[in-house]
Amino acid sequence: KFTKMVEDAVFKKRLSYIDAIVHICEETNIEPEDVKKFVSPIIKDKLEAEAAGLNLLPKTNSIDSALFE
């Protein structure tokens, strides 16, 4: 369900994956730190690509070590 909500926000509201997750957290009163268990591997890969494209991740690290530990 969370993955569908993220994908809908990305496509319908034209949000980035990062912004879509934050938006959903705000709407559902979920703390962003607690969202790890809801993020599917597909969304995780898209987040990682997006974060790397924005230079938010060091070149050698993955999203797991940067955001989800």
Phi, psi and omega in degrees: 000318180298318179300317178298318179298319179294310180300318178299316180295321180296314186275319183279322182259000179056046178261156170289166178296320178298311180295324180297318180294316178298317179301314180295320177300317179295318181292326186255004181058040174258135176289134180306329179293336183269000187278348183308317184291344181262347185278119180284160178303326179294313179294321179301315178297318180293321176297316180298316179296318180295314180295321178295320178296333178266008182057036178269348180242140171298151185302330184267346183266159174252175180296331179302312183283333184274321187244334191245030176247000000 
